[in-house]
């Protein structure tokens, strides 16, 4: 089994802090784990089935995990069509299986099952049978999809099929091991993993009872085009690229200008609602020589291109750009734009599939070339833009989406637009089956200056302090599925010096969109209790209708 050596934070949404009370099936004999190597499933080869002792586990790519319960590790490959090879792993807890199957998402171009190991470990600790897939794209890796050139079936596995294959096969393996059917199924993933989750709900509604996705790549081709647009803006001429210091300057200026706009509070280290902000980087233009406290004219032009996003020859916006407050030179967004491999645009493999391996990104014309890319790949990798949630909703499925407002890699505006379309399509609204939570100041799948610890950081370093949130997004989802209690808000946390041992610095409620967290006008601004969720500022006059 060939695995990519690169392991990134692609499944941020799959580390959890609380265990659910659930019935436990009797533990199977450990010797039965090795018997799974002889399990016969359609189009499936069980490559290995080995018991793993409790404690530390070192997997491929030298990934090391600790404090794991004893489990049965099954590695499998599903080859259901020529040139298709979807690899997966499922970890089956020896004791106290809860009856839950847990699917994990990948990131980028996939290529490695190990990208899902963090989420699998946490699922295992909760008593879940937890699985991950390489999306059928090996030997590609998360950042480089060049290996997929000339392999259209692998594109389709990546864009539409592999997660369903993982889910069906994983459930069958779990049933064989425990001699009992799966009781519930949950999916969690971020970025490409977010797209995987939406595809599951839209096209395979029977696979999961609850789906939690973060920063989903909804329009795949244009999402990659936005990265290319930014790369071209930063590399169009000498002096156009923004240094880390200039990005930090830009970010600080935007936050000063906009932190008090909308539902935000002046002095916040993040922008609560960047859509309420009108920030012009030209306000930082140097009026003499270049200096550390200003931007040169080429740097201003680059920043303006980042904010505008792709535009056609007539200047009309064709996709989304950066939002004010997202400029900090950290996280998974800017690092991909600034120093991609071989000085090429990040994730440019998608364009090579259509335009040839030797394409020159500097000659790319968005008006001319994007129709070619969409025509060639839209049906294979863009299905999240086409599907609907009617069958998922009808069977009682629940969906939670989260996205950071400071994400520069996957456009937050696209997620809001997707959810708005879903609300319009769902008669009576989406409150009965779907919620969207927008996180202020959070970057791609986590990090940033805002309170972004609401589903993963709470589990790091042992038991959280007493003031840390005890209601993370996955627990919110499972409670919604199991008990019918929909999340009215989720408490997000910023820790003083690393979660959670450094203590809580600030907490804010994340409100279900279109609601926002408004300060009540009294109380500690660092406390979530000082805020209320509402669609408009409490006490503000509402428009008359009729």
TANOR-V711157 format. One record per residue. N is the residue number from 1. SS is DSSP state (A for helix, B for strand, O for the rest). OMEGA is omega in radians with two decimals (none if undefined). D_LAST is the distance of its C-alpha to the last C-alpha in whole Angstrom. Layout:
[[N	SS	OMEGA	D_LAST] [N	SS	OMEGA	D_LAST]]
This chain:
[[1	O	-3.10	65] [2	O	-3.09	64] [3	O	3.11	61] [4	O	3.12	60] [5	O	-3.05	61] [6	O	3.11	58] [7	O	-3.10	56] [8	O	3.14	53] [9	O	-3.13	50] [10	O	-3.11	48] [11	O	-3.11	47] [12	A	-3.08	46] [13	A	-3.03	43] [14	A	3.02	46] [15	O	-2.95	48] [16	O	-3.01	47] [17	O	-3.04	48] [18	O	3.05	47] [19	O	3.11	49] [20	O	3.02	48] [21	O	-3.10	49] [22	O	3.12	50] [23	O	-3.10	53] [24	O	3.04	56] [25	B	3.09	58] [26	O	-3.12	62] [27	O	3.08	63] [28	O	3.07	65] [29	O	-3.09	69] [30	O	-3.13	69] [31	A	-3.13	71] [32	A	3.11	68] [33	A	-3.12	67] [34	A	3.10	70] [35	A	-3.14	69] [36	A	3.10	66] [37	A	3.14	68] [38	A	-3.14	69] [39	O	-3.13	66] [40	O	3.08	65] [41	O	-3.10	61] [42	O	3.03	60] [43	O	-2.98	61] [44	B	3.00	61] [45	B	3.03	64] [46	B	-3.06	65] [47	B	3.07	66] [48	B	3.05	67] [49	B	-2.99	66] [50	B	3.03	68] [51	B	3.12	67] [52	B	-3.10	66] [53	O	3.08	68] [54	O	3.11	65] [55	B	-3.07	65] [56	B	3.07	65] [57	B	3.07	64] [58	B	-3.08	65] [59	O	3.08	64] [60	A	-3.12	64] [61	A	3.12	63] [62	A	3.06	65] [63	O	-3.09	62] [64	B	3.10	63] [65	B	-3.09	61] [66	B	3.06	62] [67	B	3.12	61] [68	B	2.98	61] [69	O	3.10	61] [70	O	-3.10	64] [71	B	3.04	62] [72	B	-3.12	63] [73	B	-3.14	62] [74	B	3.07	62] [75	B	-3.06	62] [76	B	3.10	61] [77	B	-3.14	61] [78	B	-3.11	59] [79	O	-3.02	60] [80	O	3.14	58] [81	O	3.07	58] [82	O	3.13	61] [83	O	3.07	60] [84	O	3.14	58] [85	O	-3.11	59] [86	B	3.14	56] [87	B	3.14	58] [88	B	2.95	57] [89	B	2.97	58] [90	B	3.11	57] [91	B	-3.02	58] [92	B	-3.11	59] [93	B	3.13	59] [94	O	-3.04	62] [95	O	2.95	61] [96	O	2.99	58] [97	B	-3.07	56] [98	O	-3.04	53] [99	O	-3.07	52] [100	B	2.94	49] [101	B	-3.06	50] [102	B	3.09	48] [103	B	-3.11	48] [104	B	3.11	48] [105	O	3.10	47] [106	O	3.13	49] [107	O	3.10	48] [108	O	3.10	49] [109	O	-3.14	51] [110	O	3.09	52] [111	O	-3.09	56] [112	O	3.07	57] [113	A	-3.05	56] [114	A	3.08	57] [115	A	3.13	54] [116	A	-3.05	52] [117	A	-3.12	55] [118	A	3.11	53] [119	A	3.11	50] [120	A	3.13	53] [121	A	-3.13	55] [122	A	3.06	52] [123	A	3.11	51] [124	A	-3.14	55] [125	A	3.12	55] [126	O	-3.11	52] [127	O	-3.14	54] [128	O	2.87	52] [129	B	-2.90	54] [130	B	-3.01	53] [131	B	3.06	53] [132	B	3.14	52] [133	B	3.06	53] [134	O	3.13	54] [135	O	3.09	52] [136	O	-3.01	55] [137	O	3.11	55] [138	O	0.26	59] [139	O	2.98	61] [140	O	3.01	57] [141	O	-2.96	56] [142	O	-3.08	53] [143	O	-2.98	53] [144	O	3.13	55] [145	O	-3.09	55] [146	A	-3.10	57] [147	A	-3.11	59] [148	A	3.13	56] [149	O	-3.14	57] [150	O	-3.11	58] [151	O	-3.06	57] [152	A	3.10	54] [153	A	3.11	54] [154	A	3.05	54] [155	A	-3.10	51] [156	A	3.07	49] [157	A	3.14	51] [158	A	-3.01	49] [159	A	-2.97	46] [160	A	-2.83	45] [161	A	-2.87	48] [162	A	-3.10	50] [163	A	3.05	48] [164	A	3.10	48] [165	A	3.10	51] [166	A	-3.05	52] [167	A	-3.13	50] [168	A	-3.13	51] [169	A	-3.14	55] [170	A	3.11	54] [171	A	3.13	53] [172	A	3.11	56] [173	A	3.12	58] [174	A	3.13	57] [175	A	3.14	57] [176	A	-3.08	61] [177	A	-3.05	62] [178	A	-3.06	60] [179	O	3.13	61] [180	O	-3.12	57] [181	O	3.04	54] [182	O	-3.12	51] [183	O	3.13	49] [184	B	3.08	46] [185	B	3.11	45] [186	B	3.09	44] [187	B	3.05	43] [188	B	3.10	43] [189	B	-3.13	43] [190	B	3.13	42] [191	O	3.02	42] [192	A	3.05	44] [193	A	3.04	44] [194	A	3.06	40] [195	A	3.11	40] [196	A	-3.12	43] [197	A	3.10	40] [198	A	3.09	37] [199	A	3.13	40] [200	A	-3.11	41] [201	A	-3.07	37] [202	A	-2.99	36] [203	A	-3.12	40] [204	O	-2.97	42] [205	O	3.13	39] [206	O	-3.06	42] [207	O	-3.00	44] [208	O	3.04	42] [209	O	3.13	40] [210	B	-3.11	39] [211	B	3.09	39] [212	B	-3.11	38] [213	B	3.08	38] [214	B	3.05	38] [215	O	-3.01	38] [216	O	3.03	38] [217	O	-3.00	39] [218	O	3.05	37] [219	O	-2.99	37] [220	A	-3.05	41] [221	A	-3.14	42] [222	A	3.01	40] [223	A	3.07	41] [224	A	3.11	44] [225	A	3.12	43] [226	A	3.08	42] [227	A	3.09	45] [228	A	3.09	47] [229	A	-3.13	45] [230	A	3.12	45] [231	A	3.12	49] [232	A	3.13	50] [233	A	-3.09	48] [234	A	-3.06	50] [235	A	-3.07	53] [236	O	-3.08	53] [237	O	3.05	55] [238	O	3.11	58] [239	O	-3.11	56] [240	O	-3.08	52] [241	O	3.10	52] [242	O	3.08	51] [243	O	3.06	53] [244	A	-3.14	52] [245	A	3.14	53] [246	A	3.05	51] [247	A	3.09	48] [248	A	3.07	48] [249	A	-3.14	48] [250	A	-3.14	45] [251	A	-3.14	43] [252	A	-3.14	44] [253	A	3.13	43] [254	A	-3.12	39] [255	A	3.10	39] [256	A	-3.08	40] [257	A	-2.90	37] [258	A	-3.05	35] [259	O	-3.13	35] [260	O	-3.12	33] [261	O	3.13	30] [262	O	3.13	27] [263	O	-3.14	28] [264	O	3.11	31] [265	O	3.09	34] [266	O	-3.10	36] [267	O	3.04	40] [268	O	3.11	39] [269	O	-3.14	41] [270	O	3.09	38] [271	O	-3.06	35] [272	O	-3.13	32] [273	O	-3.09	30] [274	A	3.09	31] [275	A	3.09	28] [276	A	-3.02	27] [277	O	3.02	31] [278	O	-3.07	32] [279	O	-3.13	36] [280	O	3.13	38] [281	A	3.08	42] [282	A	3.07	43] [283	A	3.13	43] [284	A	-3.08	46] [285	B	3.08	48] [286	O	3.11	52] [287	O	3.08	53] [288	O	3.13	57] [289	O	3.08	58] [290	O	-3.13	57] [291	O	-3.07	56] [292	O	-3.08	55] [293	O	-3.14	52] [294	O	3.10	51] [295	B	3.03	50] [296	O	3.14	52] [297	A	3.07	50] [298	A	3.11	51] [299	A	3.07	49] [300	A	3.13	46] [301	A	3.10	46] [302	A	3.13	46] [303	A	3.13	44] [304	A	3.08	41] [305	A	3.08	42] [306	A	-3.10	41] [307	A	-3.06	38] [308	A	-3.00	37] [309	O	-3.09	38] [310	O	3.10	39] [311	B	3.12	39] [312	O	-3.08	40] [313	O	3.13	42] [314	O	3.12	39] [315	O	3.14	38] [316	O	3.14	35] [317	B	3.10	34] [318	O	3.10	35] [319	O	-3.03	35] [320	O	3.06	35] [321	O	3.11	37] [322	O	3.04	38] [323	O	3.09	35] [324	O	-3.11	36] [325	O	-3.10	38] [326	O	-2.93	40] [327	O	-3.05	43] [328	O	-3.03	46] [329	O	3.10	49] [330	O	3.09	49] [331	A	-3.00	48] [332	A	-3.09	48] [333	A	-3.04	46] [334	A	-3.12	48] [335	A	3.10	51] [336	A	-3.11	50] [337	A	-2.98	50] [338	A	-3.05	52] [339	O	3.10	56] [340	O	3.14	55] [341	A	3.03	58] [342	A	-3.14	60] [343	A	3.04	58] [344	O	3.03	56] [345	O	3.09	52] [346	O	3.08	51] [347	O	-3.08	50] [348	O	3.11	51] [349	A	-3.14	53] [350	A	-3.14	50] [351	A	3.11	51] [352	A	3.12	54] [353	A	-3.04	54] [354	A	-2.97	52] [355	A	3.09	54] [356	O	-3.06	57] [357	O	-3.08	59] [358	O	-3.12	60] [359	O	3.11	57] [360	O	-3.08	57] [361	A	-3.11	53] [362	A	3.11	54] [363	A	-3.08	54] [364	O	3.10	50] [365	O	-3.03	48] [366	A	3.12	44] [367	A	-3.08	43] [368	A	-2.93	47] [369	A	-3.11	47] [370	A	3.04	44] [371	A	3.10	43] [372	A	-3.12	47] [373	A	-3.14	46] [374	A	-3.14	43] [375	A	-3.09	45] [376	A	-2.95	48] [377	A	-3.02	46] [378	A	-3.08	43] [379	A	-3.08	43] [380	A	-3.01	46] [381	A	-3.07	44] [382	O	-3.04	40] [383	A	3.14	39] [384	A	3.12	37] [385	A	-3.01	35] [386	O	-3.00	35] [387	O	3.07	35] [388	O	-3.01	32] [389	O	-3.00	32] [390	A	-3.12	31] [391	A	3.10	35] [392	A	3.12	35] [393	A	-3.07	32] [394	A	-3.13	33] [395	O	3.09	36] [396	O	3.12	35] [397	O	3.13	36] [398	B	-3.08	34] [399	B	2.98	34] [400	B	3.08	34] [401	B	3.00	34] [402	B	-3.14	34] [403	B	3.09	35] [404	B	3.12	36] [405	O	-3.10	34] [406	O	3.14	38] [407	O	3.08	39] [408	O	-3.09	41] [409	O	3.08	42] [410	O	-2.97	39] [411	O	3.07	36] [412	A	-3.13	33] [413	A	3.12	31] [414	A	3.12	32] [415	A	3.10	31] [416	A	3.13	28] [417	A	3.10	27] [418	A	-3.12	29] [419	A	3.09	27] [420	A	3.09	23] [421	A	3.13	25] [422	A	3.10	26] [423	A	-3.14	22] [424	A	-3.10	21] [425	A	-3.10	24] [426	O	3.11	24] [427	O	-3.09	21] [428	O	3.11	20] [429	O	-3.04	21] [430	O	-3.01	24] [431	O	-3.11	25] [432	O	-3.08	27] [433	O	-3.08	30] [434	B	3.07	29] [435	B	3.06	29] [436	B	3.10	29] [437	B	3.10	31] [438	B	-3.03	31] [439	B	-3.12	34] [440	O	3.06	35] [441	O	-3.12	38] [442	B	-3.13	39] [443	O	-3.01	41] [444	O	3.11	42] [445	O	3.13	42] [446	O	3.14	43] [447	O	-3.12	45] [448	B	-3.05	43] [449	O	-3.12	43] [450	O	3.12	40] [451	O	-3.04	40] [452	O	3.14	41] [453	B	3.13	43] [454	O	3.11	41] [455	O	-3.08	43] [456	O	-3.03	46] [457	A	-3.14	47] [458	A	-3.08	47] [459	A	-3.03	50] [460	O	2.99	52] [461	O	3.08	55] [462	O	-3.06	55] [463	O	3.13	53] [464	O	3.05	51] [465	O	-2.98	51] [466	O	-3.11	49] [467	O	-3.13	46] [468	O	-3.11	45] [469	O	3.10	42] [470	O	-3.03	43] [471	O	-3.07	40] [472	O	-3.02	41] [473	A	3.13	38] [474	A	3.07	41] [475	A	3.07	41] [476	A	3.14	37] [477	A	-3.09	37] [478	A	3.09	40] [479	A	3.09	39] [480	A	-3.14	36] [481	A	-3.01	38] [482	A	-2.98	40] [483	A	-3.13	38] [484	O	-3.12	35] [485	O	-3.12	34] [486	O	-3.13	31] [487	O	3.08	32] [488	O	3.02	29] [489	B	3.07	31] [490	B	-3.12	35] [491	B	3.10	37] [492	B	-2.97	38] [493	B	2.86	42] [494	B	3.14	44] [495	B	-3.03	47] [496	O	-3.09	50] [497	O	3.12	52] [498	O	-3.06	52] [499	O	-0.35	50] [500	O	-2.97	51] [501	O	-3.10	54] [502	O	-3.13	53] [503	O	-3.07	51] [504	B	3.08	47] [505	B	-3.06	46] [506	B	3.04	42] [507	B	3.07	39] [508	B	3.01	36] [509	B	2.88	33] [510	B	-3.05	32] [511	B	3.10	29] [512	B	3.14	27] [513	O	0.22	25] [514	O	3.09	22] [515	O	3.08	23] [516	B	3.12	26] [517	B	-3.12	28] [518	B	3.08	28] [519	B	-3.10	31] [520	O	-3.14	30] [521	O	3.12	32] [522	O	3.13	35] [523	O	-3.13	38] [524	O	-3.11	40] [525	O	3.10	38] [526	O	-3.07	40] [527	O	3.12	39] [528	A	-3.11	36] [529	A	3.14	36] [530	A	-3.09	34] [531	B	3.11	31] [532	B	3.13	28] [533	B	3.12	26] [534	B	3.14	22] [535	O	3.13	20] [536	O	-3.13	20] [537	O	3.13	22] [538	O	-3.13	22] [539	O	3.13	21] [540	O	3.12	19] [541	O	3.11	16] [542	O	-3.13	13] [543	O	3.11	10] [544	O	3.11	7] [545	O	3.11	4] [546	O	none	0]]
